[in-house]
Amino acid sequence: MNSQVSPLPPRCSQPQPQQPQPQQPQPQQPQPQQPQPQRNKQQVAQQFSRAAHSYDQAATIQQQAIEQLIQRMPNQLGGHWLDIGCGTGAAFDPLLKRGVEHLSGVDLAEGMLQFINLQQASHWHRQPITTVLADADELPFNNNSCDGIFSSLMLQWSEHPQRTLSEWQRVVKPGGLIAIATLLPGTHQQMRDAWQQIDQRPHVNRFTPRQQLLTVCQQLQLDIVSEQQQCLTEHYPSLTDLLRGLKAIGATNVNTGRKSGLGGRAALQQLNQMYPRTQTGQLPLSYQVYWLLLRKPALAF
């Protein structure tokens, strides 16, 4: 497997009819229903926990996303930073090298944090690192308590980006930086197109559009320092290798309405026939990576 860089309505439930009261007939107002979640947070956490020991060897695109996000950040950081969706701690070393004085690795996948704690005894011995098992939407930190937030390829798993970013805005200090790498629509497009020729079930996770993220930032009064989108593509020698690679990084389909499993041998044979190949016979899998640096406005005096 290798990688290369290429250039760059919500559903509404129908209200149930109301039966009028026989003695006092009054028109009944239907109660609005909240849209059903597309993903189960605990299921996402479990799949990443299972992938903890295989993640680093398979996560080449994920490593590139971290490296390019770090390059877009100031050389000197300092203070207390959160790495939200820290995974195996791949961003810890470069953040510490840039002067972070205290680093809290936050993840909902307990298996990932257990992996970090095993490494900490040797690799990060006496480093100012703590691990925190927490939901990115409900951080156990006080208001305006952190100097900055780093988060690489976690935000795309958020069911409600506005709620998530609002929580991050709450805990970061005025003037603090929020550095994000996430995925946009078009990610895994080859997989999506191939499956759509077989059935209409959601086989690829849904991704929040760039403009929706920018609108959320504007609503939260977060200043945009910089943004960039780039297509990163991995190539696999076979469909089996591609699916194993996705499983190794925990990036399996968790959307509501998916079919359990991969659909059996017949469906995989169809997928193999429909999946596009390069001229050399390899199977491409693309990621639309979006790097976004935000700053919480400083207090006015």
C-alpha positions in Angstrom: 0.0 0.0 0.0 1.3 3.5 -0.8 -0.2 6.9 -0.9 0.0 10.0 -3.1 -1.3 13.5 -3.1 -3.7 14.7 -5.8 -4.7 18.4 -6.4 -7.0 19.4 -5.0 -32.7 17.6 4.1 -32.5 16.5 7.2 -35.2 13.8 7.4 -38.5 14.8 9.0 -40.6 12.2 10.8 -44.3 12.2 10.0 -46.3 13.1 13.1 -48.6 10.4 14.3 -52.3 11.2 14.0 -53.9 12.2 17.4 -57.2 10.8 18.6 -59.5 13.6 19.7 -60.9 13.6 23.2 -64.5 12.6 23.1 -65.7 15.2 25.7 -63.5 18.1 24.8 -62.6 17.9 21.1 -59.6 20.2 20.5 -57.1 20.2 17.6 -53.9 18.4 18.6 -50.6 19.9 17.9 -48.0 17.3 16.7 -44.9 17.2 18.8 -41.7 17.8 16.8 -39.5 14.8 16.8 -35.7 14.9 16.9 -33.9 13.4 13.9 -32.5 10.0 14.7 -28.7 9.8 15.1 -26.9 8.4 12.1 -24.2 6.9 14.3 -23.9 5.3 17.7 -21.1 6.9 19.7 -20.3 3.8 21.8 -20.2 1.7 18.7 -17.7 4.1 17.1 -15.6 4.0 20.3 -15.7 0.2 20.4 -14.5 -0.2 16.8 -11.6 2.1 17.5 -10.7 0.3 20.7 -10.5 -2.9 18.8 -8.2 -1.3 16.2 -5.8 0.2 18.8 -2.9 -2.3 18.2 -3.2 -2.3 14.4 -3.9 1.4 13.9 -0.4 2.9 13.6 0.8 0.4 10.9 -2.3 1.1 8.7 -3.0 4.8 9.3 -0.8 6.4 6.6 -3.3 9.0 5.6 -4.1 9.7 9.2 -0.4 10.3 9.9 -0.2 12.7 6.9 -3.2 14.6 8.2 -1.4 15.1 11.6 1.9 16.1 10.0 0.3 18.7 7.7 -1.9 20.1 10.6 1.2 20.5 12.8 3.0 22.3 10.0 0.1 24.9 9.8 0.4 25.7 13.5 2.7 28.2 15.3 6.2 26.9 16.1 5.8 27.8 19.8 2.7 26.8 21.6 3.1 26.5 25.4 0.5 26.0 28.1 -2.1 23.2 28.4 -3.4 21.7 25.2 -6.1 19.0 24.5 -5.7 16.4 21.8 -9.3 15.4 21.2 -9.7 12.1 19.5 -6.0 11.4 20.3 -6.1 7.7 19.3 -2.7 6.1 19.9 -1.1 9.5 20.7 0.6 10.0 17.3 0.4 13.7 17.7 1.9 13.8 21.2 5.6 14.1 20.2 5.3 16.9 17.7 3.0 18.9 20.1 5.5 18.5 22.9 8.3 19.5 20.6 6.4 22.7 19.9 6.4 23.6 23.5 3.2 22.3 24.9 3.7 22.2 28.7 0.8 19.9 29.6 -1.0 17.6 27.1 -4.3 15.9 27.8 -5.1 13.1 25.4 -8.9 12.9 25.1 -10.7 9.9 23.5 -14.0 8.0 23.9 -12.3 4.8 22.9 -11.0 3.2 26.1 -8.8 0.8 24.1 -6.9 3.7 22.5 -6.1 5.2 25.9 -5.1 1.8 27.3 -2.6 1.6 24.4 -1.2 5.0 25.3 -0.9 4.1 28.9 1.2 1.0 28.0 3.5 3.2 25.9 3.7 5.9 28.5 5.8 3.8 30.9 8.6 3.7 28.4 8.2 6.2 25.5 6.6 9.1 27.3 8.2 8.5 30.7 8.0 11.6 32.9 6.3 13.6 30.1 3.5 16.0 31.1 0.8 13.8 29.5 -2.5 12.7 30.9 -5.2 10.6 29.3 -8.9 11.4 29.7 -11.8 9.1 28.7 -14.5 11.5 27.6 -17.0 12.5 25.0 -15.9 15.3 22.7 -19.3 16.9 23.2 -19.0 16.8 27.1 -15.5 17.7 28.1 -14.6 17.5 31.8 -12.8 20.8 31.7 -13.7 24.2 33.1 -14.7 27.2 30.9 -11.7 29.0 29.4 -9.2 26.5 31.0 -7.1 25.3 28.0 -4.6 27.1 25.9 -5.4 25.3 22.7 -7.1 22.3 21.1 -5.7 19.9 18.5 -8.0 17.4 16.8 -7.0 15.3 13.8 -9.6 13.2 12.0 -12.1 13.1 14.8 -14.6 15.8 14.0 -16.1 13.8 11.0 -17.4 11.3 13.5 -19.5 14.0 15.3 -23.2 13.7 14.9 -23.7 17.4 15.6 -20.6 19.5 14.6 -22.2 22.7 16.1 -22.6 21.0 19.5 -19.0 19.7 19.3 -17.4 22.9 18.3 -19.4 24.9 20.8 -18.0 22.6 23.5 -14.5 23.1 22.3 -15.1 26.9 22.1 -16.3 26.8 25.8 -13.1 25.2 27.2 -10.4 27.0 25.2 -9.2 30.3 26.6 -9.9 33.6 24.8 -7.2 34.0 22.1 -6.6 30.2 22.1 -6.2 28.2 18.9 -8.3 25.2 17.7 -6.5 23.2 15.1 -8.6 20.7 13.2 -8.1 18.1 10.5 -11.3 16.5 9.3 -12.9 14.7 6.3 -15.3 16.2 3.8 -17.8 14.7 1.3 -16.0 12.9 -1.5 -14.0 10.8 1.0 -14.2 7.1 0.0 -16.0 8.2 -3.2 -14.8 5.1 -5.1 -16.3 2.8 -2.4 -19.6 4.8 -2.4 -19.9 4.7 -6.2 -19.2 1.0 -6.4 -21.7 0.1 -3.8 -24.4 2.3 -5.3 -24.3 0.0 -8.4 -25.2 -2.9 -6.2 -27.7 -1.5 -3.7 -28.9 1.7 -2.1 -27.8 1.1 1.5 -25.4 3.5 3.2 -22.1 1.7 3.0 -19.9 4.8 3.4 -20.0 7.1 6.4 -21.6 10.6 5.8 -19.4 13.7 6.0 -20.3 17.3 6.9 -19.8 19.7 4.0 -17.2 22.4 4.3 -19.7 25.3 4.1 -21.7 23.9 6.9 -18.6 23.8 9.1 -17.8 27.4 8.2 -21.3 28.5 9.0 -21.0 26.8 12.4 -17.7 28.6 13.1 -19.3 31.9 12.1 -22.3 31.3 14.5 -19.9 30.5 17.3 -17.8 33.6 16.5 -14.7 31.6 15.9 -12.2 33.4 13.7 -10.8 31.5 10.8 -7.0 31.7 10.8 -6.5 29.4 7.8 -8.1 26.6 5.8 -7.1 24.2 3.1 -8.5 21.1 1.4 -6.5 18.4 -0.3 -7.3 15.0 -1.8 -5.0 12.2 -0.4 -5.2 8.8 -2.1 -4.2 5.4 -1.0 -3.8 2.4 -3.4 -4.3 -1.2 -2.6 -3.4 -4.3 -4.5 -6.8 -6.0 -3.9 -10.2 -5.4 -2.4 -9.3 -7.8 0.4 -6.3 -5.6 1.3 -8.5 -2.4 1.1 -11.1 -3.8 3.5 -8.5 -5.1 5.9 -6.9 -1.6 5.9 -10.1 0.1 6.8 -10.8 -2.4 9.6 -7.2 -1.9 10.9 -7.9 1.8 11.5 -11.4 1.3 12.8 -13.0 3.1 9.9 -15.9 0.8 9.3 -19.5 1.8 8.4 -21.6 2.7 11.4 -24.4 4.6 9.7 -28.1 3.9 10.5 -29.6 1.7 7.8 -26.4 -0.2 7.0 -26.6 -3.9 6.5 -24.8 -5.9 9.1 -21.6 -7.4 7.8 -20.3 -6.8 4.3 -23.2 -8.6 2.6 -21.7 -12.0 2.0 -19.4 -13.5 -0.6 -21.7 -12.7 -3.6 -21.9 -9.0 -2.6 -18.1 -8.8 -2.2 -17.7 -10.4 -5.6 -20.0 -7.7 -7.1 -18.1 -5.0 -5.2 -14.8 -6.3 -6.6 -16.2 -6.1 -10.1 -17.6 -2.6 -9.7 -14.6 -1.1 -7.9 -12.4 1.2 -10.1 -8.8 0.3 -10.9 -5.8 2.3 -11.9 -3.9 1.5 -15.1 -1.6 -0.7 -12.9 -4.6 -2.6 -11.5 -4.6 -1.1 -8.0 -7.7 0.0 -6.1 -7.7 3.7 -5.1 -9.3 5.0 -2.0 -9.4 8.8 -1.6 -9.7 11.1 1.4 -10.9 14.7 1.1 -8.9 16.1 4.0 -9.7 19.6 5.3 -7.4 21.5 7.6 -9.0 24.3 9.6 -7.3 26.6 12.1 -9.6 28.6 14.3 -9.0 31.2 17.0 -11.3 32.2 19.9 -11.4 36.0 20.0 -9.4 37.6 22.8 -11.2 39.5 25.4 -11.7 43.2 24.7 -10.4 45.6 27.3 
